[in-house]
Amino acid sequence: EFGCMVGSNVYLTPSGNQGFAPHYDDIEAFLVQIEGAKRWKVYAPVQEELILPRTSSKNLTIDEMKLLGEPIIEATLEAGDTLYLPR
């Protein structure tokens, strides 16, 4: 029992495609790779007010993506792998 609201989403990304453009979320997430493999890049917030955002962002523009710098996590999840992203 979590003692709070819980939701789940399932996404399918065909091989050789990108799922989402870079963005940030207002939730914590457990990413579970069910099949195949997916490359993930996780970046630090570029502004202090984005550390704990109250809403998710739109897809970042090319200019906004230039501010991201180097990823703090860069990993390939394979079937059975899990990645936890805290809020």
N, CA, C and O atoms as CSV, one atom per row, in Angstrom:
chain,resi,resn,atom,element,x,y,z
A,1,GLU,N,N,0.844,-1.175,0.000
A,1,GLU,CA,C,0.000,0.000,0.000
A,1,GLU,C,C,0.887,1.234,0.000
A,1,GLU,O,O,1.785,1.362,0.832
A,2,PHE,N,N,0.630,2.148,-0.942
A,2,PHE,CA,C,1.413,3.369,-1.053
A,2,PHE,C,C,0.881,4.496,-0.165
A,2,PHE,O,O,1.651,5.361,0.253
A,3,GLY,N,N,-0.404,4.499,0.125
A,3,GLY,CA,C,-0.978,5.566,0.930
A,3,GLY,C,C,-1.126,6.873,0.156
A,3,GLY,O,O,-1.265,7.937,0.759
A,4,CYS,N,N,-1.097,6.801,-1.165
A,4,CYS,CA,C,-1.258,7.987,-2.002
A,4,CYS,C,C,-1.759,7.553,-3.374
A,4,CYS,O,O,-1.844,6.362,-3.671
A,5,MET,N,N,-2.086,8.535,-4.201
A,5,MET,CA,C,-2.555,8.218,-5.545
A,5,MET,C,C,-1.414,7.623,-6.366
A,5,MET,O,O,-0.272,8.073,-6.274
A,6,VAL,N,N,-1.728,6.622,-7.156
A,6,VAL,CA,C,-0.743,5.970,-8.020
A,6,VAL,C,C,-1.362,5.821,-9.399
A,6,VAL,O,O,-2.545,5.506,-9.525
A,7,GLY,N,N,-0.573,6.044,-10.415
A,7,GLY,CA,C,-1.040,5.867,-11.779
A,7,GLY,C,C,0.007,5.115,-12.568
A,7,GLY,O,O,1.141,4.956,-12.117
A,8,SER,N,N,-0.368,4.657,-13.733
A,8,SER,CA,C,0.613,3.989,-14.585
A,8,SER,C,C,0.319,4.318,-16.045
A,8,SER,O,O,-0.827,4.541,-16.433
A,9,ASN,N,N,1.362,4.340,-16.824
A,9,ASN,CA,C,1.271,4.581,-18.257
A,9,ASN,C,C,2.110,3.535,-18.965
A,9,ASN,O,O,3.089,3.036,-18.411
A,10,VAL,N,N,1.731,3.208,-20.179
A,10,VAL,CA,C,2.507,2.297,-21.005
A,10,VAL,C,C,2.780,3.011,-22.321
A,10,VAL,O,O,1.874,3.579,-22.931
A,11,TYR,N,N,4.042,2.977,-22.755
A,11,TYR,CA,C,4.429,3.633,-24.006
A,11,TYR,C,C,5.128,2.635,-24.903
A,11,TYR,O,O,5.916,1.813,-24.435
A,12,LEU,N,N,4.844,2.706,-26.175
A,12,LEU,CA,C,5.484,1.872,-27.180
A,12,LEU,C,C,6.291,2.788,-28.092
A,12,LEU,O,O,5.751,3.721,-28.685
A,13,THR,N,N,7.578,2.516,-28.198
A,13,THR,CA,C,8.437,3.276,-29.102
A,13,THR,C,C,9.015,2.308,-30.118
A,13,THR,O,O,9.826,1.456,-29.756
A,14,PRO,N,N,8.622,2.414,-31.372
A,14,PRO,CA,C,9.171,1.515,-32.391
A,14,PRO,C,C,10.692,1.660,-32.492
A,14,PRO,O,O,11.236,2.740,-32.264
A,15,SER,N,N,11.355,0.588,-32.827
A,15,SER,CA,C,12.804,0.563,-32.961
A,15,SER,C,C,13.285,1.687,-33.870
A,15,SER,O,O,12.707,1.934,-34.928
A,16,GLY,N,N,14.358,2.372,-33.442
A,16,GLY,CA,C,14.940,3.437,-34.244
A,16,GLY,C,C,14.229,4.770,-34.134
A,16,GLY,O,O,14.561,5.700,-34.868
A,17,ASN,N,N,13.248,4.894,-33.228
A,17,ASN,CA,C,12.490,6.131,-33.054
A,17,ASN,C,C,12.690,6.699,-31.661
A,17,ASN,O,O,13.098,5.988,-30.742
A,18,GLN,N,N,12.397,8.004,-31.508
A,18,GLN,CA,C,12.441,8.667,-30.216
A,18,GLN,C,C,11.035,8.708,-29.659
A,18,GLN,O,O,10.091,9.029,-30.382
A,19,GLY,N,N,10.879,8.387,-28.375
A,19,GLY,CA,C,9.550,8.397,-27.761
A,19,GLY,C,C,9.014,9.797,-27.573
A,19,GLY,O,O,7.995,10.158,-28.162
A,20,PHE,N,N,9.685,10.586,-26.765
A,20,PHE,CA,C,9.273,11.957,-26.466
A,20,PHE,C,C,10.447,12.890,-26.719
A,20,PHE,O,O,11.606,12.487,-26.621
A,21,ALA,N,N,10.140,14.127,-27.041
A,21,ALA,CA,C,11.189,15.146,-27.071
A,21,ALA,C,C,11.599,15.424,-25.627
A,21,ALA,O,O,10.829,15.132,-24.712
A,22,PRO,N,N,12.796,15.984,-25.395
A,22,PRO,CA,C,13.183,16.309,-24.016
A,22,PRO,C,C,12.127,17.176,-23.332
A,22,PRO,O,O,11.580,18.102,-23.931
A,23,HIS,N,N,11.855,16.860,-22.076
A,23,HIS,CA,C,10.861,17.574,-21.276
A,23,HIS,C,C,11.128,17.244,-19.811
A,23,HIS,O,O,11.980,16.408,-19.514
A,24,TYR,N,N,10.405,17.896,-18.885
A,24,TYR,CA,C,10.483,17.504,-17.485
A,24,TYR,C,C,9.076,17.217,-16.972
A,24,TYR,O,O,8.087,17.733,-17.492
A,25,ASP,N,N,9.012,16.388,-15.947
A,25,ASP,CA,C,7.738,15.976,-15.372
A,25,ASP,C,C,7.612,16.469,-13.937
A,25,ASP,O,O,8.607,16.834,-13.310
A,26,ASP,N,N,6.400,16.479,-13.425
A,26,ASP,CA,C,6.133,16.886,-12.049
A,26,ASP,C,C,5.826,15.671,-11.171
A,26,ASP,O,O,5.193,15.804,-10.123
A,27,ILE,N,N,6.270,14.504,-11.593
A,27,ILE,CA,C,6.000,13.257,-10.873
A,27,ILE,C,C,7.304,12.487,-10.679
A,27,ILE,O,O,8.302,12.750,-11.351
A,28,GLU,N,N,7.278,11.535,-9.751
A,28,GLU,CA,C,8.370,10.571,-9.708
A,28,GLU,C,C,7.941,9.383,-10.550
A,28,GLU,O,O,6.749,9.118,-10.705
A,29,ALA,N,N,8.917,8.672,-11.090
A,29,ALA,CA,C,8.567,7.601,-12.020
A,29,ALA,C,C,9.487,6.401,-11.864
A,29,ALA,O,O,10.688,6.535,-11.631
A,30,PHE,N,N,8.892,5.237,-11.997
A,30,PHE,CA,C,9.634,3.994,-12.135
A,30,PHE,C,C,9.526,3.612,-13.606
A,30,PHE,O,O,8.429,3.342,-14.094
A,31,LEU,N,N,10.631,3.587,-14.304
A,31,LEU,CA,C,10.647,3.201,-15.712
A,31,LEU,C,C,11.010,1.731,-15.775
A,31,LEU,O,O,12.073,1.333,-15.299
A,32,VAL,N,N,10.150,0.930,-16.348
A,32,VAL,CA,C,10.381,-0.510,-16.457
A,32,VAL,C,C,10.423,-0.861,-17.939
A,32,VAL,O,O,9.444,-0.666,-18.659
A,33,GLN,N,N,11.548,-1.373,-18.383
A,33,GLN,CA,C,11.694,-1.776,-19.778
A,33,GLN,C,C,11.171,-3.199,-19.917
A,33,GLN,O,O,11.744,-4.128,-19.348
A,34,ILE,N,N,10.100,-3.376,-20.661
A,34,ILE,CA,C,9.449,-4.677,-20.793
A,34,ILE,C,C,10.121,-5.534,-21.867
A,34,ILE,O,O,10.344,-6.729,-21.673
A,35,GLU,N,N,10.439,-4.907,-22.997
A,35,GLU,CA,C,11.006,-5.646,-24.122
A,35,GLU,C,C,11.947,-4.725,-24.890
A,35,GLU,O,O,11.787,-3.505,-24.851
A,36,GLY,N,N,12.915,-5.292,-25.581
A,36,GLY,CA,C,13.835,-4.493,-26.378
A,36,GLY,C,C,14.755,-3.669,-25.502
A,36,GLY,O,O,15.048,-4.047,-24.368
A,37,ALA,N,N,15.211,-2.541,-26.030
A,37,ALA,CA,C,16.129,-1.661,-25.302
A,37,ALA,C,C,15.800,-0.210,-25.624
A,37,ALA,O,O,15.291,0.093,-26.703
A,38,LYS,N,N,16.091,0.682,-24.687
A,38,LYS,CA,C,15.811,2.115,-24.867
A,38,LYS,C,C,16.919,2.905,-24.198
A,38,LYS,O,O,17.283,2.632,-23.054
A,39,ARG,N,N,17.456,3.888,-24.915
A,39,ARG,CA,C,18.500,4.768,-24.393
A,39,ARG,C,C,17.844,5.948,-23.699
A,39,ARG,O,O,16.969,6.603,-24.264
A,40,TRP,N,N,18.274,6.219,-22.457
A,40,TRP,CA,C,17.734,7.316,-21.667
A,40,TRP,C,C,18.832,8.320,-21.357
A,40,TRP,O,O,19.963,7.943,-21.052
A,41,LYS,N,N,18.492,9.594,-21.436
A,41,LYS,CA,C,19.372,10.674,-21.000
A,41,LYS,C,C,18.591,11.517,-20.006
A,41,LYS,O,O,17.491,11.980,-20.305
A,42,VAL,N,N,19.163,11.715,-18.818
A,42,VAL,CA,C,18.525,12.488,-17.754
A,42,VAL,C,C,19.434,13.674,-17.445
A,42,VAL,O,O,20.640,13.514,-17.253
A,43,TYR,N,N,18.840,14.862,-17.400
A,43,TYR,CA,C,19.602,16.095,-17.198
A,43,TYR,C,C,19.214,16.751,-15.877
A,43,TYR,O,O,18.100,16.571,-15.387
A,44,ALA,N,N,20.140,17.510,-15.310
A,44,ALA,CA,C,19.848,18.313,-14.122
A,44,ALA,C,C,18.959,19.487,-14.522
A,44,ALA,O,O,18.998,19.913,-15.676
A,45,PRO,N,N,18.158,20.020,-13.598
A,45,PRO,CA,C,17.354,21.205,-13.907
A,45,PRO,C,C,18.248,22.379,-14.317
A,45,PRO,O,O,19.317,22.578,-13.741
A,46,VAL,N,N,17.814,23.144,-15.296
A,46,VAL,CA,C,18.615,24.279,-15.762
A,46,VAL,C,C,18.312,25.554,-14.989
A,46,VAL,O,O,19.067,26.522,-15.073
A,47,GLN,N,N,17.210,25.564,-14.234
A,47,GLN,CA,C,16.846,26.719,-13.416
A,47,GLN,C,C,16.412,26.209,-12.043
A,47,GLN,O,O,15.787,25.153,-11.940
A,48,GLU,N,N,16.743,26.957,-10.992
A,48,GLU,CA,C,16.425,26.525,-9.636
A,48,GLU,C,C,14.932,26.280,-9.435
A,48,GLU,O,O,14.557,25.351,-8.720
A,49,GLU,N,N,14.063,27.101,-10.058
A,49,GLU,CA,C,12.615,26.925,-9.872
A,49,GLU,C,C,12.088,25.658,-10.548
A,49,GLU,O,O,10.930,25.292,-10.346
A,50,LEU,N,N,12.915,24.987,-11.342
A,50,LEU,CA,C,12.494,23.745,-11.997
A,50,LEU,C,C,12.903,22.499,-11.202
A,50,LEU,O,O,12.668,21.378,-11.652
A,51,ILE,N,N,13.510,22.683,-10.029
A,51,ILE,CA,C,13.942,21.531,-9.237
A,51,ILE,C,C,12.742,20.701,-8.806
A,51,ILE,O,O,12.785,19.476,-8.916
A,52,LEU,N,N,11.689,21.317,-8.327
A,52,LEU,CA,C,10.443,20.616,-7.970
A,52,LEU,C,C,9.273,21.304,-8.678
A,52,LEU,O,O,8.494,22.004,-8.032
A,53,PRO,N,N,9.139,21.119,-9.980
A,53,PRO,CA,C,8.081,21.825,-10.711
A,53,PRO,C,C,6.698,21.362,-10.289
A,53,PRO,O,O,6.509,20.213,-9.891
A,54,ARG,N,N,5.737,22.264,-10.380
A,54,ARG,CA,C,4.345,21.928,-10.041
A,54,ARG,C,C,3.599,21.354,-11.227
A,54,ARG,O,O,2.556,20.724,-11.050
A,55,THR,N,N,4.106,21.554,-12.426
A,55,THR,CA,C,3.479,21.017,-13.628
A,55,THR,C,C,4.563,20.461,-14.554
A,55,THR,O,O,5.727,20.853,-14.475
A,56,SER,N,N,4.162,19.555,-15.418
A,56,SER,CA,C,5.088,19.038,-16.422
A,56,SER,C,C,5.300,20.092,-17.501
A,56,SER,O,O,4.469,20.982,-17.683
A,57,SER,N,N,6.414,19.988,-18.210
A,57,SER,CA,C,6.718,20.963,-19.255
A,57,SER,C,C,6.150,20.521,-20.593
A,57,SER,O,O,5.756,19.369,-20.773
A,58,LYS,N,N,6.120,21.449,-21.512
A,58,LYS,CA,C,5.897,21.117,-22.910
A,58,LYS,C,C,7.212,20.531,-23.421
A,58,LYS,O,O,8.204,20.527,-22.692
A,59,ASN,N,N,7.238,20.042,-24.644
A,59,ASN,CA,C,8.499,19.603,-25.232
A,59,ASN,C,C,9.440,20.797,-25.307
A,59,ASN,O,O,9.034,21.890,-25.702
A,60,LEU,N,N,10.690,20.590,-24.930
A,60,LEU,CA,C,11.654,21.680,-24.963
A,60,LEU,C,C,11.976,22.066,-26.406
A,60,LEU,O,O,12.019,21.216,-27.295
A,61,THR,N,N,12.199,23.353,-26.619
A,61,THR,CA,C,12.593,23.839,-27.936
A,61,THR,C,C,14.081,23.559,-28.151
A,61,THR,O,O,14.783,23.184,-27.212
A,62,ILE,N,N,14.553,23.737,-29.359
A,62,ILE,CA,C,15.981,23.545,-29.654
A,62,ILE,C,C,16.819,24.492,-28.805
A,62,ILE,O,O,17.856,24.083,-28.284
A,63,ASP,N,N,16.399,25.751,-28.649
A,63,ASP,CA,C,17.144,26.707,-27.823
A,63,ASP,C,C,17.176,26.272,-26.362
A,63,ASP,O,O,18.212,26.392,-25.708
A,64,GLU,N,N,16.057,25.768,-25.838
A,64,GLU,CA,C,16.023,25.290,-24.454
A,64,GLU,C,C,16.911,24.059,-24.282
A,64,GLU,O,O,17.558,23.902,-23.246
A,65,MET,N,N,16.947,23.187,-25.289
A,65,MET,CA,C,17.774,21.978,-25.205
A,65,MET,C,C,19.262,22.328,-25.159
A,65,MET,O,O,20.049,21.587,-24.571
A,66,LYS,N,N,19.654,23.439,-25.767
A,66,LYS,CA,C,21.055,23.853,-25.743
A,66,LYS,C,C,21.519,24.197,-24.328
A,66,LYS,O,O,22.717,24.151,-24.047
A,67,LEU,N,N,20.586,24.542,-23.430
A,67,LEU,CA,C,20.915,24.901,-22.049
A,67,LEU,C,C,21.099,23.687,-21.150
A,67,LEU,O,O,21.567,23.830,-20.020
A,68,LEU,N,N,20.745,22.502,-21.618
A,68,LEU,CA,C,20.748,21.311,-20.764
A,68,LEU,C,C,22.135,20.872,-20.322
A,68,LEU,O,O,22.280,20.332,-19.225
A,69,GLY,N,N,23.142,21.083,-21.129
A,69,GLY,CA,C,24.478,20.617,-20.776
A,69,GLY,C,C,24.585,19.109,-20.960
A,69,GLY,O,O,23.856,18.517,-21.756
A,70,GLU,N,N,25.495,18.498,-20.220
A,70,GLU,CA,C,25.716,17.057,-20.313
A,70,GLU,C,C,24.713,16.304,-19.430
A,70,GLU,O,O,24.330,16.810,-18.375
A,71,PRO,N,N,24.286,15.119,-19.838
A,71,PRO,CA,C,23.370,14.334,-19.006
A,71,PRO,C,C,24.031,13.935,-17.679
A,71,PRO,O,O,25.236,13.691,-17.623
A,72,ILE,N,N,23.225,13.874,-16.619
A,72,ILE,CA,C,23.730,13.360,-15.337
A,72,ILE,C,C,23.550,11.841,-15.273
A,72,ILE,O,O,24.214,11.165,-14.488
A,73,ILE,N,N,22.652,11.315,-16.100
A,73,ILE,CA,C,22.481,9.872,-16.273
A,73,ILE,C,C,22.337,9.621,-17.764
A,73,ILE,O,O,21.562,10.296,-18.443
A,74,GLU,N,N,23.077,8.659,-18.264
A,74,GLU,CA,C,22.940,8.228,-19.646
A,74,GLU,C,C,23.039,6.713,-19.612
A,74,GLU,O,O,24.106,6.161,-19.345
A,75,ALA,N,N,21.930,6.041,-19.881
A,75,ALA,CA,C,21.888,4.587,-19.710
A,75,ALA,C,C,20.976,3.957,-20.746
A,75,ALA,O,O,20.037,4.583,-21.238
A,76,THR,N,N,21.265,2.728,-21.060
A,76,THR,CA,C,20.397,1.940,-21.931
A,76,THR,C,C,19.684,0.910,-21.064
A,76,THR,O,O,20.316,0.058,-20.441
A,77,LEU,N,N,18.360,1.003,-21.034
A,77,LEU,CA,C,17.566,0.010,-20.315
A,77,LEU,C,C,17.261,-1.135,-21.261
A,77,LEU,O,O,16.853,-0.923,-22.403
A,78,GLU,N,N,17.463,-2.345,-20.776
A,78,GLU,CA,C,17.130,-3.542,-21.535
A,78,GLU,C,C,16.009,-4.282,-20.819
A,78,GLU,O,O,15.692,-3.977,-19.669
A,79,ALA,N,N,15.416,-5.243,-21.490
A,79,ALA,CA,C,14.268,-5.977,-20.925
A,79,ALA,C,C,14.558,-6.406,-19.482
A,79,ALA,O,O,15.572,-7.046,-19.202
A,80,GLY,N,N,13.651,-6.042,-18.579
A,80,GLY,CA,C,13.789,-6.382,-17.161
A,80,GLY,C,C,14.450,-5.310,-16.318
A,80,GLY,O,O,14.414,-5.400,-15.091
A,81,ASP,N,N,15.058,-4.289,-16.933
A,81,ASP,CA,C,15.709,-3.206,-16.184
A,81,ASP,C,C,14.684,-2.194,-15.693
A,81,ASP,O,O,13.632,-2.004,-16.303
A,82,THR,N,N,15.014,-1.546,-14.571
A,82,THR,CA,C,14.174,-0.507,-13.992
A,82,THR,C,C,15.033,0.705,-13.678
A,82,THR,O,O,16.168,0.560,-13.223
A,83,LEU,N,N,14.510,1.887,-13.914
A,83,LEU,CA,C,15.175,3.150,-13.564
A,83,LEU,C,C,14.179,3.972,-12.756
A,83,LEU,O,O,13.048,4.187,-13.192
A,84,TYR,N,N,14.598,4.429,-11.580
A,84,TYR,CA,C,13.748,5.254,-10.725
A,84,TYR,C,C,14.163,6.712,-10.882
A,84,TYR,O,O,15.338,7.048,-10.730
A,85,LEU,N,N,13.200,7.573,-11.186
A,85,LEU,CA,C,13.430,9.014,-11.290
A,85,LEU,C,C,12.628,9.699,-10.197
A,85,LEU,O,O,11.408,9.821,-10.310
A,86,PRO,N,N,13.299,10.148,-9.137
A,86,PRO,CA,C,12.570,10.821,-8.052
A,86,PRO,C,C,12.069,12.179,-8.493
A,86,PRO,O,O,12.596,12.763,-9.440
A,87,ARG,N,N,11.060,12.680,-7.816
A,87,ARG,CA,C,10.522,14.008,-8.113
A,87,ARG,C,C,11.554,14.999,-7.790
A,87,ARG,O,O,11.332,16.199,-7.957
